[in-house]
Amino acid sequence: MNLGKLSKSTQNIQLTANALKIELGLPLTPEEKALEKQLS
């Protein structure tokens, strides 16, 4: 969410998918790991 509005940007969708994969115990791809590292 950005400023109280739901964001549908590709980056935010990918980050949400990454969070779901982590919670489900699924491994992230190298590209997904790079995105997580870039934003942390």
C-alpha positions in Angstrom: 0.0 0.0 0.0 1.2 3.5 -0.8 -0.5 6.4 0.9 -3.4 4.3 1.9 -4.0 3.0 -1.7 -3.5 -0.5 -3.0 -0.5 -0.5 -5.3 -0.5 -2.9 -8.3 3.0 -2.1 -9.6 4.9 -5.1 -10.9 7.5 -4.6 -8.2 5.0 -4.7 -5.4 3.2 -7.7 -6.9 6.6 -9.6 -7.0 7.4 -8.6 -3.4 4.0 -10.0 -2.3 4.7 -13.2 -4.2 8.1 -13.4 -2.6 6.5 -13.0 0.9 4.0 -15.8 0.1 6.8 -18.1 -1.1 8.8 -17.4 2.0 5.8 -18.2 4.3 5.1 -21.4 2.3 8.8 -22.5 2.7 9.4 -22.3 -1.1 12.9 -21.1 -2.3 13.3 -17.8 -4.1 14.9 -17.6 -7.5 18.1 -15.6 -7.8 16.1 -12.8 -9.4 13.7 -12.7 -6.5 16.5 -12.7 -4.0 18.1 -9.8 -5.8 14.9 -7.8 -5.7 14.6 -8.5 -1.9 18.2 -7.4 -1.4 17.7 -4.3 -3.5 14.8 -3.1 -1.3 16.1 -4.0 2.1 
